[in-house]
Amino acid sequence: MAGTRRAQQQHNAYDVAILGSGMAGGMLGAVLARNGVRVLLLDAGTHPRFAVGESTIPYTSGMTRLIADRYQVPELMPLSSFKGIRQRVSRNCGQKQNFGFVYHREGSAQRPDEVNQLVVPSAIRTETHLFRQDIDAYLFHVAVKYGAHPRLATRIADVEIDPDTGAVLRTDSGEEFRANYVVDGSGFRSPLADKFQLRETPTRANTHSRCLFTHMVGVKPFDDSRTAAKHGQPNPWHHGTLHHVFDGGWLWVIPFDNHQDSMNPLCSVGLTLDPRKFPKGELSAQQEFDDFLARFPEIAWQFEGAKAVRPWVSTGRLQYSAHQVVGDRFCLTSHAAGFIDALYSRGLTNTLELVNVLGWRLIAASRDGNWSRERFDYVESLQQGLFDFHDDLVFSSFVGFRDYELWNAVNRTWMLGTMLGNVMLEDAYYRFQRTGRDEVFLDLEQSKQPGSPLPVSAGFNEMGTLTRDLCLAVEAGKVSTGRAAEQILQHIKHADFISPGFRLGERDTRCFNMSPGKMAKNAVWCRREAPPEIGPRMINASKGLVRMRLRGGE
């Protein structure tokens, strides 16, 4: 009997146990298993399943390509573009050619000049509206293909961790698994956060929001509305992620049927509200949504005849955080560590950041046996910094929603972060492709200040701090919204990290499309005027994206 027990313990022994098989768990499991790590992939649920977090940004797609090549998992590469997903993974996903924002005032007509849009350079790559049940299941199966041991419908009841020997995981059915390291990507109800009391109470987040969301059918393209005919934005709203923004919140519209090859009639819809302005009452989620539409008739037009096809989810306050995410033999990642808000689609980006920096550390530890906490210290500083960075951005945006002029200015800081963060990532990937040296990414880790998405200059970092501090002052009644907007735009106008020819510091540059002409002007600026730490990186990034396009990617 004792021999049978020992054999069972050895059979259930792994290098890494991953709790949760969503985007974080599935991709990390594939990366580790592909590189010889013994992986246990546990999940209390099964696949396929409903999930939100559906909109990619260029940084997300760039990081996916980087992880696919760095860790030699070619099955991840199709996920780096809409074309790849449509051809190789699922025709249930939508295209994303732009990030669109339409500003509304309750009880007033929408003003045609109060719109903002950032167009993805579709000549290079189109982003994606991910139908998450297909994507998550795909990643799970890739991990299993490479040898990860799957255990779905398996709930962890307890975890014991010894810094010297590793972890023992016990299920609610009495099974035991042993692992040298535990990665918890399970979400808000993280077993490790509960076990070791890691949650911050209250959270340090400045952002306050709650959400109700579902999938619907019958949502009309906003481009067909009478209002939209006057907007003059460079790309159709329906070809991207549409955000209706207003004082106190925002509403997302993410269609999966916005291209001719789609097999999916659904549309993801979510209403996000500041509970201090819109407290959660006794109404059902559907009643609350209908009540909201009654106060914003121009938004309501888009939902005439639309119906939810699954039960609404209605949350309390979305924000939660952890005072510690890395410990002896364990790490919390993604939504197990914390969450801010779906605004700007940074959740997936942060997830992939963590997969990338955890991947090589766990592979190395499985080979040399060094599972020390010190090896993973960088993961702590990165995750905590990303949380604070996203909180600053979303908090500033909610303050900006009070007045279009301030929102118009704050929106530029997000545009610049999205574009320049991707530039720095593409520069690193270009150098890796040319040299094959993994040190490119190690240098990148060390060059980043914690939490900043690949900072480009001191002025770039100052922009985020300035914006946050001004919005804190607006909230405290110390600075007017107009004065705050003016200072943000002035900072951008005189910035050293972006070509003046883009005119992003000017109030009326509300929409931005990186056209071939603008790219050419930017190349001249990079060679003649840009600071030495910026110009060459932009040029390398452009070369890499052009080369990708010539290979047939989007």
Order of alpha helices (4+ residues) and beta strands (2+ residues): alpha-beta-alpha-beta-alpha-alpha-beta-beta-beta-beta-alpha-beta-beta-beta-beta-alpha-beta-beta-beta-beta-alpha-alpha-beta-beta-beta-beta-alpha-alpha-alpha-alpha-alpha-alpha-alpha-beta-alpha-alpha
